[in-house]
Amino acid sequence: MTAEDYLNGQILLIDKPLHWTSFQAVNKMKWALKSKLNLPKKFKIGHAGTLDPLASGLLLVCTGKFTKKITELQGQPKEYTGTFFIGATTPSYDLETDIDQTFPTSHIDEALIHETVKQFLGEIDQKPPIFSAIKKDGVRLYEHARAGETVEIASRKTTIHEFEITRIALPEIDFRVVCSKGTYIRSLAYDFGKAMNSGSHLTVLRRTKIGNYNVKNALDVTLFEDSIVTN
């Protein structure tokens, strides 16, 4: 693609590696495009939906005039796969923080797991994790959390379109979820454990689809610079 192609607008499918922030991925791409294609300083580029550093998978990156499509793309349903660890919780609901509580699991069997899935299909009320970037009183929730402050978090409506268990090897459960914008899979992990009278946290998360875009067609961000063809 030429510099003009990127300026006119592209939707680039990127496979974000584990431990990278979404900002780092976009920044690396922006630097590569500007340096290789001599794009203007005000060249626009942005992603359509943040992935946490502890998640990997599909990131849609829009360039040039297509940055206007970001809001529309953010509203598309998203598919995730991953792993819940049953019997323990963490303050962040994932591996960012250490286990703070353990719970019994001897009563949990496959029947209970599959029955619990049904409770989370359709529209649900969900509280975002305290370790999230949502703002309350002008301050991001994770800043309140790291300061040791207790904050009342309002629940929000979200929709789980599909939810299936793909592997049960307790204490681990693998899953696939298709959900609406604004769904926190970390909160789903926490709530799922609670619904089984136990605890749970998220140990693996990968975004596999956004709308009709599939991570199978995505390029590893570390290979993006080499994919840019200069004349």
LINCORSUL-V592383 format. One record per residue. N is the residue number from 1. SS is DSSP state (~ for helix, > for strand, _ for the rest). OMEGA is omega in whole degrees, 0 to 359 (* if undefined). BURIAL is b if it has 16 or more other C-alpha atoms within 10 Angstrom, else e. Layout:
<<N & SS & OMEGA & BURIAL> <N & SS & OMEGA & BURIAL>>
This chain:
<<1 & _ & 180 & e> <2 & _ & 176 & e> <3 & ~ & 180 & b> <4 & ~ & 178 & e> <5 & ~ & 181 & e> <6 & ~ & 179 & b> <7 & ~ & 179 & b> <8 & ~ & 174 & e> <9 & _ & 176 & b> <10 & > & 168 & b> <11 & > & 184 & b> <12 & > & 179 & b> <13 & > & 184 & b> <14 & > & 174 & b> <15 & > & 183 & b> <16 & > & 178 & b> <17 & _ & 174 & b> <18 & _ & 176 & b> <19 & _ & 173 & e> <20 & _ & 168 & b> <21 & _ & 177 & b> <22 & ~ & 179 & b> <23 & ~ & 179 & e> <24 & ~ & 181 & e> <25 & ~ & 181 & b> <26 & ~ & 181 & b> <27 & ~ & 179 & e> <28 & ~ & 180 & e> <29 & ~ & 180 & b> <30 & ~ & 180 & b> <31 & ~ & 182 & e> <32 & ~ & 181 & b> <33 & ~ & 182 & b> <34 & ~ & 183 & e> <35 & ~ & 183 & e> <36 & ~ & 185 & e> <37 & ~ & 178 & b> <38 & _ & 180 & e> <39 & _ & 182 & b> <40 & _ & 181 & e> <41 & _ & 184 & e> <42 & _ & 178 & e> <43 & _ & 184 & e> <44 & _ & 176 & b> <45 & > & 180 & b> <46 & > & 181 & b> <47 & > & 183 & b> <48 & _ & 177 & b> <49 & _ & 183 & b> <50 & _ & 169 & e> <51 & _ & 178 & b> <52 & _ & 176 & b> <53 & _ & 181 & b> <54 & _ & 175 & b> <55 & _ & 175 & b> <56 & > & 171 & b> <57 & > & 194 & b> <58 & > & 174 & b> <59 & > & 176 & b> <60 & > & 182 & b> <61 & > & 182 & b> <62 & > & 180 & b> <63 & > & 173 & b> <64 & ~ & 183 & b> <65 & ~ & 181 & b> <66 & ~ & 174 & b> <67 & ~ & 177 & b> <68 & ~ & 181 & e> <69 & ~ & 187 & e> <70 & ~ & 182 & b> <71 & ~ & 179 & e> <72 & ~ & 181 & e> <73 & ~ & 179 & b> <74 & ~ & 181 & b> <75 & _ & 182 & e> <76 & _ & 175 & b> <77 & _ & 182 & b> <78 & > & 176 & b> <79 & > & 178 & b> <80 & > & 167 & b> <81 & > & 180 & b> <82 & > & 185 & b> <83 & > & 169 & b> <84 & > & 171 & b> <85 & > & 186 & b> <86 & > & 175 & b> <87 & _ & 179 & b> <88 & > & 176 & b> <89 & > & 172 & b> <90 & > & 181 & b> <91 & _ & 182 & b> <92 & _ & 183 & b> <93 & _ & 177 & b> <94 & _ & 185 & b> <95 & _ & 179 & b> <96 & _ & 180 & e> <97 & _ & 183 & e> <98 & _ & 178 & e> <99 & > & 180 & b> <100 & > & 179 & e> <101 & > & 173 & e> <102 & > & 187 & e> <103 & _ & 177 & e> <104 & _ & 178 & e> <105 & _ & 186 & b> <106 & _ & 181 & e> <107 & _ & 186 & e> <108 & _ & 175 & b> <109 & _ & 184 & e> <110 & ~ & 181 & e> <111 & ~ & 180 & e> <112 & ~ & 180 & e> <113 & ~ & 182 & b> <114 & ~ & 177 & e> <115 & ~ & 180 & e> <116 & ~ & 178 & e> <117 & ~ & 184 & e> <118 & ~ & 181 & e> <119 & ~ & 187 & e> <120 & _ & 178 & b> <121 & _ & 181 & b> <122 & > & 181 & e> <123 & > & 180 & e> <124 & > & 171 & e> <125 & > & 183 & e> <126 & > & 174 & b> <127 & > & 176 & b> <128 & _ & 177 & b> <129 & _ & 176 & b> <130 & _ & 175 & b> <131 & _ & 177 & b> <132 & _ & 186 & b> <133 & _ & 178 & e> <134 & _ & 181 & e> <135 & > & 171 & e> <136 & > & 184 & e> <137 & _ & 176 & e> <138 & _ & 182 & e> <139 & > & 180 & e> <140 & > & 185 & e> <141 & ~ & 182 & b> <142 & ~ & 176 & b> <143 & ~ & 174 & e> <144 & ~ & 183 & b> <145 & ~ & 183 & b> <146 & ~ & 176 & e> <147 & _ & 179 & e> <148 & _ & 182 & e> <149 & _ & 176 & e> <150 & _ & 183 & e> <151 & _ & 176 & e> <152 & _ & 182 & e> <153 & _ & 180 & e> <154 & _ & 176 & e> <155 & > & 181 & e> <156 & > & 177 & e> <157 & > & 174 & e> <158 & > & 185 & b> <159 & > & 173 & b> <160 & > & 183 & b> <161 & > & 180 & b> <162 & > & 179 & e> <163 & > & 179 & b> <164 & > & 176 & e> <165 & > & 185 & b> <166 & > & 177 & e> <167 & > & 175 & e> <168 & > & 177 & e> <169 & > & 187 & e> <170 & _ & 15 & b> <171 & _ & 181 & e> <172 & > & 174 & b> <173 & > & 175 & b> <174 & > & 185 & b> <175 & > & 168 & b> <176 & > & 183 & b> <177 & > & 168 & b> <178 & > & 189 & b> <179 & > & 180 & b> <180 & _ & 175 & b> <181 & _ & 175 & b> <182 & _ & 178 & b> <183 & _ & 175 & b> <184 & _ & 179 & b> <185 & ~ & 175 & b> <186 & ~ & 178 & b> <187 & ~ & 177 & b> <188 & ~ & 178 & b> <189 & ~ & 181 & b> <190 & ~ & 183 & b> <191 & ~ & 180 & b> <192 & ~ & 178 & b> <193 & ~ & 180 & b> <194 & ~ & 181 & b> <195 & ~ & 177 & b> <196 & _ & 183 & b> <197 & _ & 177 & e> <198 & _ & 177 & b> <199 & _ & 180 & b> <200 & > & 170 & b> <201 & > & 185 & b> <202 & > & 180 & b> <203 & > & 178 & b> <204 & > & 175 & b> <205 & > & 178 & b> <206 & > & 176 & b> <207 & > & 187 & b> <208 & > & 180 & b> <209 & > & 167 & b> <210 & > & 186 & b> <211 & _ & 179 & e> <212 & _ & 180 & e> <213 & > & 186 & b> <214 & > & 180 & b> <215 & ~ & 178 & b> <216 & ~ & 181 & e> <217 & ~ & 185 & e> <218 & _ & 179 & b> <219 & > & 175 & b> <220 & > & 185 & b> <221 & ~ & 180 & b> <222 & ~ & 179 & e> <223 & ~ & 186 & e> <224 & ~ & 183 & b> <225 & ~ & 181 & b> <226 & ~ & 182 & e> <227 & ~ & 181 & e> <228 & _ & 181 & b> <229 & _ & 178 & e> <230 & _ & 180 & e> <231 & _ & * & e>>
